[in-house]
Amino acid sequence: MKKIRLGVNIDHVATVRNARGEIYPSPLRAALLAEKHGADSVTIHLREDRRHINEFDLKKIIKKLKIPLNLEIAATKEMLKIASRSKPPFICIVPEKRKEITTEGGLNLDFNKNFLKILIKKLKKKKSRISLFIEPSLKDLEEAKKLDADCVEIHTGKICNLINKKKDYKSEFNRIQKAVKKGNDLGLEVHAGHGLTYISAKILSKIKGIQEFNIGHFLIGESIFEGIPSTIKKFKKILKS
Ligand code: PXP
Protein backbone atom coordinates (compact mmCIF):
# COMPACT_ATOMS: atom_id res chain seq x y z
CA MET A 1 0.00 0.00 0.00
CA LYS A 2 1.23 3.51 -0.86
CA LYS A 3 2.16 5.76 2.04
CA ILE A 4 -0.22 8.67 2.63
CA ARG A 5 1.72 11.92 2.62
CA LEU A 6 1.12 14.70 5.11
CA GLY A 7 1.30 18.29 3.90
CA VAL A 8 1.51 20.81 6.73
CA ASN A 9 -0.08 24.19 6.06
CA ILE A 10 1.60 26.91 8.13
CA ASP A 11 -0.49 29.93 7.05
CA HIS A 12 -1.82 30.50 10.53
CA VAL A 13 1.60 30.96 12.04
CA ALA A 14 1.66 34.05 9.83
CA THR A 15 -1.89 34.94 10.95
CA VAL A 16 -0.67 35.14 14.56
CA ARG A 17 2.39 37.15 13.53
CA ASN A 18 0.32 39.59 11.47
CA ALA A 19 -2.25 40.07 14.25
CA ARG A 20 0.34 42.24 15.99
CA GLY A 21 2.33 43.39 12.96
CA GLU A 22 5.38 41.73 14.50
CA ILE A 23 8.20 39.63 13.08
CA TYR A 24 7.27 36.58 15.20
CA PRO A 25 6.20 33.79 15.25
CA SER A 26 8.22 32.92 12.17
CA PRO A 27 6.55 30.88 9.38
CA LEU A 28 10.03 29.84 8.21
CA ARG A 29 10.81 28.41 11.65
CA ALA A 30 7.49 26.53 11.59
CA ALA A 31 8.21 25.19 8.09
CA LEU A 32 11.65 23.92 9.08
CA LEU A 33 10.29 22.38 12.29
CA ALA A 34 7.55 20.62 10.30
CA GLU A 35 10.21 19.32 7.90
CA LYS A 36 12.39 18.09 10.78
CA HIS A 37 9.47 16.25 12.35
CA GLY A 38 8.20 14.30 9.39
CA ALA A 39 6.03 16.56 7.23
CA ASP A 40 6.19 15.37 3.62
CA SER A 41 5.56 18.87 2.27
CA VAL A 42 4.80 22.34 3.55
CA THR A 43 1.89 24.36 2.21
CA ILE A 44 1.50 28.13 2.11
CA HIS A 45 -1.35 30.09 0.56
CA LEU A 46 -0.27 33.43 -0.86
CA ARG A 47 -3.59 35.25 -0.85
CA GLU A 48 -4.36 38.27 -2.95
CA ASP A 49 -4.81 40.36 0.22
CA ARG A 50 -1.67 38.88 1.88
CA ARG A 51 -3.62 38.38 5.09
CA HIS A 52 -1.17 35.76 6.32
CA ILE A 53 1.74 34.59 4.11
CA ASN A 54 3.56 37.27 2.09
CA GLU A 55 6.13 37.14 -0.71
CA PHE A 56 8.98 37.57 1.74
CA ASP A 57 7.87 34.38 3.53
CA LEU A 58 7.64 32.61 0.19
CA LYS A 59 11.18 33.63 -0.77
CA LYS A 60 12.69 32.61 2.56
CA ILE A 61 10.84 29.31 2.82
CA ILE A 62 11.52 28.18 -0.74
CA LYS A 63 15.23 28.91 -0.26
CA LYS A 64 15.60 26.91 2.96
CA LEU A 65 13.10 24.06 2.71
CA LYS A 66 14.34 20.68 1.49
CA ILE A 67 10.98 18.93 1.29
CA PRO A 68 8.60 20.18 -1.44
CA LEU A 69 6.87 23.51 -0.95
CA ASN A 70 3.24 23.47 -2.02
CA LEU A 71 2.17 26.98 -3.02
CA GLU A 72 -1.57 27.64 -3.07
CA ILE A 73 -2.57 30.41 -5.43
CA ALA A 74 -5.67 31.81 -7.09
CA ALA A 75 -5.84 31.72 -10.88
CA THR A 76 -4.78 35.31 -11.51
CA LYS A 77 -2.14 36.97 -13.67
CA GLU A 78 -0.34 38.28 -10.58
CA MET A 79 -0.07 34.79 -9.06
CA LEU A 80 1.03 33.31 -12.38
CA LYS A 81 3.89 35.80 -12.43
CA ILE A 82 4.91 35.06 -8.83
CA ALA A 83 4.69 31.28 -9.25
CA SER A 84 6.62 31.37 -12.54
CA ARG A 85 9.37 33.32 -10.82
CA SER A 86 9.58 31.23 -7.64
CA LYS A 87 9.01 27.83 -9.31
CA PRO A 88 7.70 25.88 -6.29
CA PRO A 89 7.75 22.09 -6.79
CA PHE A 90 4.01 21.83 -6.00
CA ILE A 91 1.25 24.31 -6.84
CA CYS A 92 -2.40 24.04 -5.86
CA ILE A 93 -4.82 26.34 -7.64
CA VAL A 94 -7.63 27.45 -5.36
CA PRO A 95 -10.64 29.74 -5.65
CA GLU A 96 -10.38 32.97 -3.72
CA LYS A 97 -12.92 35.53 -2.61
CA ARG A 98 -11.80 38.64 -0.79
CA LYS A 99 -14.38 38.54 1.97
CA GLU A 100 -14.24 34.82 2.78
CA ILE A 101 -12.72 33.69 6.07
CA THR A 102 -11.17 30.66 4.39
CA THR A 103 -11.40 28.84 1.03
CA GLU A 104 -15.11 28.11 1.03
CA GLY A 105 -15.48 25.63 -1.81
CA GLY A 106 -13.76 24.04 -4.77
CA LEU A 107 -12.84 25.77 -8.03
CA ASN A 108 -15.51 26.55 -10.58
CA LEU A 109 -13.81 24.90 -13.54
CA ASP A 110 -16.32 26.29 -16.04
CA PHE A 111 -15.44 29.85 -15.15
CA ASN A 112 -12.28 31.26 -16.70
CA LYS A 113 -11.46 27.88 -18.26
CA ASN A 114 -9.20 29.36 -20.95
CA PHE A 115 -7.07 31.20 -18.43
CA LEU A 116 -6.85 28.09 -16.24
CA LYS A 117 -5.61 26.12 -19.23
CA ILE A 118 -2.89 28.69 -19.97
CA LEU A 119 -1.92 28.91 -16.30
CA ILE A 120 -1.55 25.13 -15.96
CA LYS A 121 0.44 24.84 -19.17
CA LYS A 122 2.83 27.64 -18.22
CA LEU A 123 3.39 26.40 -14.67
CA LYS A 124 3.89 22.80 -15.80
CA LYS A 125 6.58 24.05 -18.17
CA LYS A 126 8.38 25.38 -15.09
CA LYS A 127 8.24 21.81 -13.74
CA SER A 128 5.71 22.47 -10.98
CA ARG A 129 3.26 19.70 -10.11
CA ILE A 130 -0.19 21.17 -10.58
CA SER A 131 -3.15 20.35 -8.39
CA LEU A 132 -6.69 21.77 -8.62
CA PHE A 133 -8.76 22.24 -5.46
CA ILE A 134 -12.21 20.90 -6.35
CA GLU A 135 -15.45 19.65 -4.88
CA PRO A 136 -15.92 15.85 -4.88
CA SER A 137 -17.75 16.08 -8.22
CA LEU A 138 -17.28 13.51 -10.99
CA LYS A 139 -17.76 16.23 -13.61
CA ASP A 140 -15.01 18.37 -12.06
CA LEU A 141 -12.67 15.38 -12.02
CA GLU A 142 -13.19 14.91 -15.74
CA GLU A 143 -12.63 18.63 -16.28
CA ALA A 144 -9.44 18.54 -14.21
CA LYS A 145 -8.13 15.73 -16.40
CA LYS A 146 -9.02 17.65 -19.57
CA LEU A 147 -7.20 20.68 -18.18
CA ASP A 148 -4.09 18.48 -17.82
CA ALA A 149 -3.73 18.85 -14.05
CA ASP A 150 -1.42 16.32 -12.37
CA CYS A 151 -3.53 16.10 -9.23
CA VAL A 152 -6.76 17.19 -7.64
CA GLU A 153 -7.32 18.09 -4.03
CA ILE A 154 -10.80 17.23 -2.83
CA HIS A 155 -12.38 19.91 -0.62
CA THR A 156 -13.26 18.14 2.64
CA GLY A 157 -14.85 21.15 4.35
CA LYS A 158 -18.40 19.83 4.16
CA ILE A 159 -17.71 16.39 5.63
CA CYS A 160 -15.49 17.88 8.34
CA ASN A 161 -18.32 20.21 9.37
CA LEU A 162 -20.76 17.31 9.57
CA ILE A 163 -18.30 15.25 11.61
CA ASN A 164 -17.60 18.16 13.99
CA LYS A 165 -21.33 18.68 14.52
CA LYS A 166 -21.82 14.94 15.04
CA LYS A 167 -24.23 14.83 12.08
CA ASP A 168 -24.67 12.03 9.57
CA TYR A 169 -21.75 12.24 7.14
CA LYS A 170 -22.33 8.94 5.29
CA SER A 171 -23.59 10.40 2.03
CA GLU A 172 -20.74 12.97 1.82
CA PHE A 173 -18.27 10.17 2.63
CA ASN A 174 -19.67 8.11 -0.25
CA ARG A 175 -19.49 11.13 -2.56
CA ILE A 176 -15.81 11.61 -1.69
CA GLN A 177 -15.10 7.88 -2.04
CA LYS A 178 -16.61 7.86 -5.55
CA ALA A 179 -14.68 10.98 -6.48
CA VAL A 180 -11.40 9.46 -5.29
CA LYS A 181 -12.00 6.32 -7.36
CA LYS A 182 -12.89 8.37 -10.41
CA GLY A 183 -9.74 10.48 -9.97
CA ASN A 184 -7.57 7.39 -9.65
CA ASP A 185 -9.24 5.80 -12.70
CA LEU A 186 -8.48 8.94 -14.70
CA GLY A 187 -4.83 8.71 -13.66
CA LEU A 188 -4.96 11.76 -11.40
CA GLU A 189 -3.21 11.84 -8.05
CA VAL A 190 -5.88 12.55 -5.45
CA HIS A 191 -5.35 14.67 -2.34
CA ALA A 192 -7.71 15.84 0.39
CA GLY A 193 -7.83 18.95 2.51
CA HIS A 194 -9.72 21.56 4.42
CA GLY A 195 -11.05 21.54 7.95
CA LEU A 196 -9.36 18.27 8.89
CA THR A 197 -8.92 17.28 12.55
CA TYR A 198 -7.59 14.09 14.12
CA ILE A 199 -11.10 12.61 13.94
CA SER A 200 -11.96 13.58 10.35
CA ALA A 201 -8.47 12.68 9.08
CA LYS A 202 -8.88 9.22 10.59
CA ILE A 203 -12.29 8.75 8.98
CA LEU A 204 -11.10 9.94 5.55
CA SER A 205 -7.84 7.98 5.70
CA LYS A 206 -9.98 4.85 5.31
CA ILE A 207 -10.74 5.83 1.72
CA LYS A 208 -8.27 4.02 -0.51
CA GLY A 209 -6.57 6.15 -3.13
CA ILE A 210 -6.04 9.45 -1.30
CA GLN A 211 -2.32 10.03 -1.52
CA GLU A 212 -1.89 13.30 0.32
CA PHE A 213 -3.66 15.16 3.14
CA ASN A 214 -3.10 18.88 3.55
CA ILE A 215 -3.83 20.10 7.05
CA GLY A 216 -3.43 23.55 8.56
CA HIS A 217 -5.77 25.32 10.93
CA PHE A 218 -6.40 22.47 13.37
CA LEU A 219 -2.78 21.32 13.25
CA ILE A 220 -1.39 24.77 14.06
CA GLY A 221 -4.09 25.33 16.71
CA GLU A 222 -3.32 22.00 18.37
CA SER A 223 0.39 22.85 18.26
CA ILE A 224 -0.25 25.71 20.70
CA PHE A 225 -0.90 23.04 23.33
CA GLU A 226 1.12 20.06 22.14
CA GLY A 227 3.83 21.57 19.93
CA ILE A 228 4.33 21.06 16.19
CA PRO A 229 6.47 17.87 16.55
CA SER A 230 3.91 16.01 18.65
CA THR A 231 0.94 17.15 16.51
CA ILE A 232 2.64 16.01 13.31
CA LYS A 233 3.51 12.70 14.95
CA LYS A 234 -0.15 12.13 15.85
CA PHE A 235 -1.36 12.95 12.34
CA LYS A 236 1.28 10.67 10.80
CA LYS A 237 0.18 7.84 13.05
CA ILE A 238 -3.46 8.37 12.04
CA LEU A 239 -2.59 8.38 8.33
CA LYS A 240 -0.59 5.17 8.72
CA SER A 241 -3.22 3.18 10.63
N1 PXP B 1 -6.05 22.58 1.17
C1 PXP B 1 -6.37 23.74 0.54
C2 PXP B 1 -6.38 23.72 -0.95
C3 PXP B 1 -6.67 24.91 1.25
O1 PXP B 1 -6.99 26.03 0.59
C4 PXP B 1 -6.58 24.87 2.66
C5 PXP B 1 -6.84 26.12 3.45
O2 PXP B 1 -5.92 27.09 3.13
C6 PXP B 1 -6.21 23.66 3.28
C7 PXP B 1 -5.98 22.53 2.50
C8 PXP B 1 -6.04 23.54 4.75
O3 PXP B 1 -7.26 23.71 5.39
P1 PXP B 1 -7.29 23.84 6.97
O4 PXP B 1 -6.47 25.05 7.32
O5 PXP B 1 -8.74 23.99 7.28
O6 PXP B 1 -6.69 22.58 7.53
Boltz pocket constraint, residues with backbone or C-beta under 6 A from the ligand:
constraints:
  - pocket:
      binder: B
      contacts: [[A, 9], [A, 11], [A, 45], [A, 72], [A, 92], [A, 94], [A, 102], [A, 103], [A, 133], [A, 153], [A, 192], [A, 193], [A, 194], [A, 195], [A, 196], [A, 214], [A, 215], [A, 216], [A, 217], [A, 218], [A, 219]]
      max_distance: 6.0
